[in-house]
Amino acid sequence: MNWENRYIMNDIPWNQGEAAPELVEILKEGIIKNQIIVPGCGFGHDCAKIAQNQSCQVLGLDLSTTAIRQAVNRYGSLNNLKFVEGDIFRVSSEFEMQFDWLVEHTCFCALNPVDRKSYLDFATFILKPKAKLFGIFFKDVEGHSGPPYPISKKDFEDLFSKNFNLLSIWDAKKSFKGRENNEFCALLERS
Ligand SMILES: C[S@@+](CC[C@H](N)C(=O)[O-])C[C@H]1O[C@@H](n2cnc3c(N)ncnc32)[C@H](O)[C@@H]1O
């Protein structure tokens, strides 16, 4: 998938124009704070919602120059939010153990399943010990093979249990239209 081309062509059906509903719910609990990273942030709607609601510093990271430019245009005025263009598989040593939270929404599912172990390595590398990961994952996708690529809860647990403790896993109660009953959420702690 050439993500930059998709943004240039404005062929971006994943962009919902606002933060993921289940993220909005968990933000109400006030637990997501301090240094936060959102990989594959796109236009930055999730990042902005976190930055507006919490006492935190948020970093949105995305491969696409166009997505990052748009994110900065939309939300660059928030002084606790920064956007950086970059590849999660090539982060520099500056990122090592810098973050208290990773918030995942539609980056993991955008990756080819062969890259899932590399995503796990990325998450492990950038998070501090005992830091948390909150994510929304596709358990089912109707009509096509991907992306987005779904993952079963069992495969998810097998993958992440290598470097994370699973604190909680639940079916998403709120989803964007068209994604109802297709998502699960997980809260994990880096070991
Ligand atoms: C399906 S889109 C979701 C974007 C955003 N999270 C949203 O919900 O609107 C996947 C995003 O991941 C980004 N992406 C894909 N592979 C990446 C990588 N290796 N490193 C950083 N970003 C990546 C793409 O550029 C794209 O913006």
Ligand as a Chemical Component Dictionary entry (heavy atoms), coordinates in Angstrom:
data_LIG
# 
_chem_comp.id                   LIG 
_chem_comp.type                 NON-POLYMER 
_chem_comp.pdbx_formal_charge   0 
_chem_comp.three_letter_code    LIG 
# 
loop_
_chem_comp_atom.comp_id 
_chem_comp_atom.atom_id 
_chem_comp_atom.alt_atom_id 
_chem_comp_atom.type_symbol 
_chem_comp_atom.charge 
_chem_comp_atom.model_Cartn_x 
_chem_comp_atom.model_Cartn_y 
_chem_comp_atom.model_Cartn_z 
_chem_comp_atom.pdbx_ordinal 
LIG C1  C1  C 0  -5.692 3.137 7.868  1  
LIG S1  S1  S 1  -4.740 4.588 8.070  2  
LIG C2  C2  C 0  -5.349 5.183 9.642  3  
LIG C3  C3  C 0  -4.990 6.616 9.938  4  
LIG C4  C4  C 0  -5.563 7.161 11.240 5  
LIG N1  N1  N 0  -5.164 6.338 12.381 6  
LIG C5  C5  C 0  -7.062 7.232 11.143 7  
LIG O1  O1  O 0  -7.765 6.446 11.822 8  
LIG O2  O2  O -1 -7.550 8.075 10.388 9  
LIG C6  C6  C 0  -3.155 3.915 8.480  10 
LIG C7  C7  C 0  -2.116 4.979 8.705  11 
LIG O3  O3  O 0  -0.898 4.367 9.074  12 
LIG C8  C8  C 0  0.154  5.015 8.390  13 
LIG N2  N2  N 0  1.252  4.044 8.295  14 
LIG C9  C9  C 0  1.269  2.873 7.616  15 
LIG N3  N3  N 0  2.428  2.237 7.792  16 
LIG C10 C10 C 0  3.168  3.023 8.617  17 
LIG C11 C11 C 0  4.488  2.918 9.142  18 
LIG N4  N4  N 0  5.271  1.858 8.879  19 
LIG N5  N5  N 0  4.926  3.913 9.953  20 
LIG C12 C12 C 0  4.143  4.981 10.232 21 
LIG N6  N6  N 0  2.890  5.135 9.749  22 
LIG C13 C13 C 0  2.415  4.163 8.948  23 
LIG C14 C14 C 0  -0.415 5.420 7.049  24 
LIG O4  O4  O 0  0.286  6.457 6.427  25 
LIG C15 C15 C 0  -1.839 5.820 7.465  26 
LIG O5  O5  O 0  -1.933 7.180 7.788  27 
# 
loop_
_chem_comp_bond.comp_id 
_chem_comp_bond.atom_id_1 
_chem_comp_bond.atom_id_2 
_chem_comp_bond.value_order 
_chem_comp_bond.pdbx_ordinal 
LIG C1  S1  SING 1  
LIG S1  C2  SING 2  
LIG S1  C6  SING 3  
LIG C2  C3  SING 4  
LIG C3  C4  SING 5  
LIG C4  N1  SING 6  
LIG C4  C5  SING 7  
LIG C5  O1  DOUB 8  
LIG C5  O2  SING 9  
LIG C6  C7  SING 10 
LIG C7  O3  SING 11 
LIG C7  C15 SING 12 
LIG O3  C8  SING 13 
LIG C8  N2  SING 14 
LIG C8  C14 SING 15 
LIG N2  C9  SING 16 
LIG N2  C13 SING 17 
LIG C9  N3  DOUB 18 
LIG N3  C10 SING 19 
LIG C10 C11 SING 20 
LIG C10 C13 DOUB 21 
LIG C11 N4  SING 22 
LIG C11 N5  DOUB 23 
LIG N5  C12 SING 24 
LIG C12 N6  DOUB 25 
LIG N6  C13 SING 26 
LIG C14 O4  SING 27 
LIG C14 C15 SING 28 
LIG C15 O5  SING 29 
# 
